[in-house]
Amino acid sequence: MKNISLLLFLISVPFFARSQTQNLFDGKSLSGWYMDVPDLEADSSLRIPFIVRDGLLVSLGTPQGHLISEAEYDNYTLELDYRFAGDPGNCGILVHASTPRALYDMFPQSIEVQLMHSNAGDFWCIQENIEVEDMEARRGPRENWGVNGKKERRIKNLTDDSEKPLGEWNHIKITCDADKVTVWLNGDLVNDGFNATAMRGKIALQAEGAEVEFRNIMLTEL
Protein backbone atom coordinates (compact mmCIF):
# COMPACT_ATOMS: atom_id res chain seq x y z
CA MET A 1 0.00 0.00 0.00
CA LYS A 2 2.85 2.40 0.80
CA ASN A 3 4.31 1.93 -2.68
CA ILE A 4 0.91 2.53 -4.27
CA SER A 5 0.41 5.68 -2.18
CA LEU A 6 3.83 6.99 -3.19
CA LEU A 7 3.10 6.31 -6.86
CA LEU A 8 -0.24 8.10 -6.62
CA PHE A 9 1.48 11.06 -4.96
CA LEU A 10 4.13 11.31 -7.67
CA ILE A 11 1.48 11.13 -10.37
CA SER A 12 -0.45 13.92 -8.67
CA VAL A 13 2.57 16.27 -8.61
CA PRO A 14 2.90 18.22 -11.85
CA PHE A 15 6.02 17.28 -13.77
CA PHE A 16 7.30 20.85 -13.77
CA ALA A 17 7.02 21.00 -9.96
CA ARG A 18 9.37 18.07 -9.30
CA SER A 19 13.01 18.74 -8.50
CA GLN A 20 15.31 17.64 -11.28
CA THR A 21 19.05 17.06 -11.04
CA GLN A 22 21.39 17.36 -14.00
CA ASN A 23 25.07 16.63 -14.37
CA LEU A 24 26.80 19.71 -15.81
CA PHE A 25 29.99 17.78 -16.64
CA ASP A 26 29.98 14.42 -18.41
CA GLY A 27 33.58 13.54 -17.55
CA LYS A 28 34.53 13.39 -21.23
CA SER A 29 34.12 16.84 -22.76
CA LEU A 30 33.30 20.47 -22.05
CA SER A 31 29.90 20.11 -23.67
CA GLY A 32 27.50 22.72 -22.31
CA TRP A 33 30.29 25.17 -21.52
CA TYR A 34 32.29 27.80 -23.40
CA MET A 35 35.47 29.72 -22.57
CA ASP A 36 36.03 33.44 -22.24
CA VAL A 37 39.81 33.90 -22.02
CA PRO A 38 40.97 37.36 -23.18
CA ASP A 39 44.66 36.50 -23.62
CA LEU A 40 43.83 33.35 -25.58
CA GLU A 41 41.53 35.35 -27.81
CA ALA A 42 44.41 37.75 -28.50
CA ASP A 43 47.00 34.98 -29.03
CA SER A 44 45.65 31.60 -30.12
CA SER A 45 49.08 29.99 -29.62
CA LEU A 46 48.60 30.08 -25.84
CA ARG A 47 47.52 26.91 -24.09
CA ILE A 48 43.85 26.27 -23.46
CA PRO A 49 43.30 26.75 -19.70
CA PHE A 50 40.31 24.43 -19.28
CA ILE A 51 40.72 20.76 -20.16
CA VAL A 52 39.37 17.31 -19.36
CA ARG A 53 41.94 15.00 -17.75
CA ASP A 54 41.34 11.54 -16.33
CA GLY A 55 37.61 12.20 -16.11
CA LEU A 56 38.10 15.50 -14.26
CA LEU A 57 37.42 19.05 -15.37
CA VAL A 58 40.69 20.91 -14.84
CA SER A 59 41.37 24.62 -14.65
CA LEU A 60 45.07 25.01 -15.38
CA GLY A 61 45.04 28.51 -13.92
CA THR A 62 46.59 30.36 -16.85
CA PRO A 63 45.95 32.09 -19.10
CA GLN A 64 43.30 33.57 -16.86
CA GLY A 65 39.65 33.55 -17.79
CA HIS A 66 36.39 31.73 -17.27
CA LEU A 67 34.58 28.58 -18.29
CA ILE A 68 30.93 29.60 -18.55
CA SER A 69 27.77 27.53 -18.79
CA GLU A 70 25.82 27.94 -22.01
CA ALA A 71 22.55 27.84 -20.07
CA GLU A 72 21.20 30.30 -17.52
CA TYR A 73 19.77 29.10 -14.23
CA ASP A 74 17.72 30.33 -11.30
CA ASN A 75 16.46 28.73 -8.09
CA TYR A 76 18.87 25.81 -7.84
CA THR A 77 21.44 24.01 -5.74
CA LEU A 78 24.89 23.50 -7.26
CA GLU A 79 27.16 20.87 -5.72
CA LEU A 80 30.64 19.84 -6.77
CA ASP A 81 33.98 18.53 -5.53
CA TYR A 82 37.20 20.46 -6.03
CA ARG A 83 40.83 20.32 -4.99
CA PHE A 84 44.02 22.20 -5.73
CA ALA A 85 46.12 19.82 -7.79
CA GLY A 86 49.48 21.26 -6.77
CA ASP A 87 50.31 24.44 -4.92
CA PRO A 88 47.47 26.25 -3.14
CA GLY A 89 46.11 29.26 -4.93
CA ASN A 90 43.09 31.14 -6.19
CA CYS A 91 39.91 30.14 -8.00
CA GLY A 92 36.18 30.72 -7.71
CA ILE A 93 32.67 29.80 -8.78
CA LEU A 94 30.55 32.60 -10.20
CA VAL A 95 26.77 32.50 -9.96
CA HIS A 96 24.23 34.71 -11.76
CA ALA A 97 26.90 35.59 -14.35
CA SER A 98 25.73 37.91 -17.11
CA THR A 99 27.60 40.73 -18.91
CA PRO A 100 31.06 39.44 -19.95
CA ARG A 101 34.28 41.21 -18.93
CA ALA A 102 32.36 43.68 -16.79
CA LEU A 103 35.26 44.14 -14.34
CA TYR A 104 38.93 44.58 -15.24
CA ASP A 105 38.05 43.48 -18.79
CA MET A 106 38.06 39.94 -17.35
CA PHE A 107 35.32 39.07 -14.86
CA PRO A 108 31.66 38.69 -15.89
CA GLN A 109 29.05 40.55 -13.88
CA SER A 110 28.20 38.07 -11.13
CA ILE A 111 28.50 37.07 -7.50
CA GLU A 112 31.61 35.02 -6.81
CA VAL A 113 31.81 32.21 -4.29
CA GLN A 114 35.50 32.16 -3.46
CA LEU A 115 37.54 28.94 -3.54
CA MET A 116 40.90 30.56 -2.78
CA HIS A 117 42.85 28.43 -0.34
CA SER A 118 42.17 29.51 3.27
CA ASN A 119 39.38 31.84 2.11
CA ALA A 120 36.86 29.43 0.63
CA GLY A 121 33.29 30.64 1.00
CA ASP A 122 33.94 34.38 0.81
CA PHE A 123 31.60 36.36 -1.43
CA TRP A 124 33.05 38.78 -3.98
CA CYS A 125 30.70 41.29 -5.57
CA ILE A 126 31.38 41.73 -9.28
CA GLN A 127 29.07 44.50 -10.51
CA GLU A 128 26.33 42.79 -8.48
CA ASN A 129 25.70 43.05 -4.76
CA ILE A 130 24.67 40.78 -1.91
CA GLU A 131 24.23 41.36 1.83
CA VAL A 132 24.94 39.30 4.94
CA GLU A 133 24.40 39.67 8.65
CA ASP A 134 27.10 41.69 10.44
CA MET A 135 28.03 43.42 7.20
CA GLU A 136 30.44 45.96 8.67
CA ALA A 137 32.32 43.29 10.60
CA ARG A 138 32.67 41.15 7.49
CA ARG A 139 33.00 43.79 4.75
CA GLY A 140 34.49 46.82 6.42
CA PRO A 141 33.16 50.37 6.83
CA ARG A 142 29.90 51.00 5.02
CA GLU A 143 31.28 53.95 3.07
CA ASN A 144 33.76 51.63 1.35
CA TRP A 145 31.23 49.11 0.07
CA GLY A 146 30.75 48.75 -3.65
CA VAL A 147 30.74 46.40 -6.61
CA ASN A 148 33.57 47.70 -8.79
CA GLY A 149 37.35 47.73 -8.51
CA LYS A 150 37.51 50.91 -6.45
CA LYS A 151 35.30 49.62 -3.63
CA GLU A 152 35.32 46.92 -0.97
CA ARG A 153 33.81 43.96 -2.80
CA ARG A 154 34.84 41.12 -0.47
CA ILE A 155 32.46 39.74 2.17
CA LYS A 156 34.36 37.40 4.46
CA ASN A 157 33.09 33.91 5.14
CA LEU A 158 31.92 32.59 8.50
CA THR A 159 34.79 30.16 8.96
CA ASP A 160 38.26 29.64 7.49
CA ASP A 161 38.76 26.14 8.93
CA SER A 162 36.28 24.15 6.85
CA GLU A 163 38.68 23.25 4.03
CA LYS A 164 40.29 19.84 3.76
CA PRO A 165 44.10 19.53 3.73
CA LEU A 166 45.70 20.26 0.38
CA GLY A 167 45.34 17.41 -2.07
CA GLU A 168 42.06 16.18 -0.57
CA TRP A 169 38.69 16.75 -2.17
CA ASN A 170 36.43 19.49 -0.84
CA HIS A 171 32.67 19.37 -1.35
CA ILE A 172 30.91 22.70 -1.87
CA LYS A 173 27.17 23.25 -1.99
CA ILE A 174 25.69 26.55 -3.23
CA THR A 175 21.96 27.20 -3.06
CA CYS A 176 20.57 30.12 -5.06
CA ASP A 177 16.97 30.66 -3.97
CA ALA A 178 15.39 33.89 -5.25
CA ASP A 179 17.62 36.67 -3.84
CA LYS A 180 19.48 34.40 -1.41
CA VAL A 181 22.81 32.62 -1.91
CA THR A 182 23.82 30.12 0.77
CA VAL A 183 27.12 28.23 0.80
CA TRP A 184 28.22 25.09 2.64
CA LEU A 185 31.75 23.70 2.52
CA ASN A 186 32.30 20.12 3.63
CA GLY A 187 29.01 20.32 5.52
CA ASP A 188 29.75 23.63 7.30
CA LEU A 189 27.69 26.75 6.64
CA VAL A 190 30.32 29.22 5.40
CA ASN A 191 28.19 32.05 3.99
CA ASP A 192 24.55 33.08 3.91
CA GLY A 193 23.65 36.04 1.72
CA PHE A 194 20.42 37.82 0.90
CA ASN A 195 19.11 40.78 -1.12
CA ALA A 196 21.23 39.72 -4.10
CA THR A 197 20.86 42.16 -6.98
CA ALA A 198 20.77 39.26 -9.47
CA MET A 199 18.66 36.12 -9.24
CA ARG A 200 19.37 34.42 -12.55
CA GLY A 201 22.33 33.90 -14.82
CA LYS A 202 25.08 31.59 -15.97
CA ILE A 203 27.56 29.64 -13.86
CA ALA A 204 31.29 30.15 -14.35
CA LEU A 205 34.48 28.48 -13.14
CA GLN A 206 37.66 30.50 -12.99
CA ALA A 207 41.19 30.11 -14.23
CA GLU A 208 42.91 32.46 -11.82
CA GLY A 209 46.51 31.36 -11.45
CA ALA A 210 46.32 27.95 -9.75
CA GLU A 211 45.54 24.49 -11.10
CA VAL A 212 42.23 23.18 -9.75
CA GLU A 213 40.43 19.92 -10.43
CA PHE A 214 36.63 19.58 -10.42
CA ARG A 215 34.30 16.59 -10.46
CA ASN A 216 30.64 15.67 -9.78
CA ILE A 217 29.23 19.02 -10.93
CA MET A 218 25.53 18.57 -10.19
CA LEU A 219 22.69 21.08 -10.39
CA THR A 220 19.31 20.46 -8.80
CA GLU A 221 16.33 22.68 -9.51
CA LEU A 222 14.48 23.89 -6.43
GIZI-V742512 format. One record per residue. RES is the residue in one small letter. OMEGA is omega in degrees with one decimal (999 if undefined). Layout:
BEGIN
((RES:OMEGA) (RES:OMEGA))
END
This chain:
BEGIN
((m:-179.9) (k:-179.5) (n:178.7) (i:179.7) (s:179.1) (l:179.7) (l:179.0) (l:178.1) (f:-178.6) (l:178.8) (i:-176.4) (s:180.0) (v:179.1) (p:-177.5) (f:-176.2) (f:-177.1) (a:-177.1) (r:177.3) (s:178.9) (q:179.5) (t:176.9) (q:177.4) (n:-177.5) (l:179.0) (f:-174.4) (d:178.5) (g:-176.2) (k:-173.7) (s:175.3) (l:177.7) (s:-178.9) (g:-179.0) (w:170.9) (y:-176.4) (m:168.6) (d:-174.5) (v:-173.7) (p:-177.5) (d:178.4) (l:176.7) (e:-179.4) (a:-177.7) (d:-175.2) (s:178.6) (s:178.6) (l:179.9) (r:175.9) (i:-170.6) (p:178.5) (f:-176.2) (i:169.8) (v:-177.6) (r:178.2) (d:177.5) (g:-179.4) (l:169.8) (l:-173.3) (v:167.7) (s:-178.0) (l:174.3) (g:178.7) (t:-9.4) (p:-172.0) (q:180.0) (g:-174.2) (h:168.8) (l:-167.2) (i:178.5) (s:176.3) (e:-177.5) (a:171.6) (e:-176.4) (y:167.4) (d:177.2) (n:-175.0) (y:167.6) (t:177.0) (l:177.0) (e:175.5) (l:173.4) (d:176.9) (y:172.6) (r:172.6) (f:-172.1) (a:-179.1) (g:178.4) (d:176.3) (p:-178.7) (g:-170.7) (n:174.1) (c:178.8) (g:173.4) (i:179.6) (l:174.8) (v:-178.8) (h:-179.0) (a:-178.3) (s:-173.8) (t:-178.9) (p:173.0) (r:-176.6) (a:179.8) (l:179.6) (y:-177.3) (d:-175.5) (m:-168.1) (f:175.6) (p:176.1) (q:-169.6) (s:167.6) (i:-177.6) (e:167.3) (v:-172.3) (q:171.3) (l:-177.4) (m:-177.6) (h:-178.9) (s:177.7) (n:-175.2) (a:179.6) (g:172.7) (d:166.0) (f:168.0) (w:-179.1) (c:-177.7) (i:-176.6) (q:169.0) (e:-177.5) (n:173.4) (i:-178.2) (e:174.4) (v:171.1) (e:178.7) (d:-174.1) (m:-176.2) (e:178.5) (a:-173.1) (r:-178.6) (r:-178.5) (g:-177.5) (p:-175.6) (r:-176.4) (e:-179.9) (n:-177.0) (w:175.8) (g:-174.9) (v:177.6) (n:-171.5) (g:-178.0) (k:-174.0) (k:178.6) (e:-174.4) (r:-175.5) (r:172.4) (i:-172.6) (k:179.3) (n:-178.4) (l:-179.5) (t:177.1) (d:-175.4) (d:-178.9) (s:179.8) (e:174.0) (k:175.2) (p:-178.7) (l:-178.8) (g:177.6) (e:-179.4) (w:171.2) (n:176.2) (h:179.7) (i:179.4) (k:-178.0) (i:176.6) (t:175.3) (c:-174.9) (d:-174.3) (a:-177.0) (d:-179.8) (k:172.7) (v:-176.5) (t:-173.2) (v:172.0) (w:176.9) (l:-177.7) (n:176.3) (g:179.9) (d:172.5) (l:-176.3) (v:172.9) (n:-175.6) (d:-174.6) (g:-179.8) (f:-177.4) (n:175.5) (a:-178.8) (t:173.6) (a:-178.9) (m:-179.3) (r:176.2) (g:179.9) (k:176.3) (i:-178.9) (a:172.2) (l:-174.2) (q:158.5) (a:-172.6) (e:169.7) (g:-176.8) (a:177.8) (e:-178.0) (v:177.3) (e:179.4) (f:173.9) (r:175.1) (n:-178.4) (i:-171.5) (m:178.2) (l:179.2) (t:177.1) (e:178.2) (l:999))
END
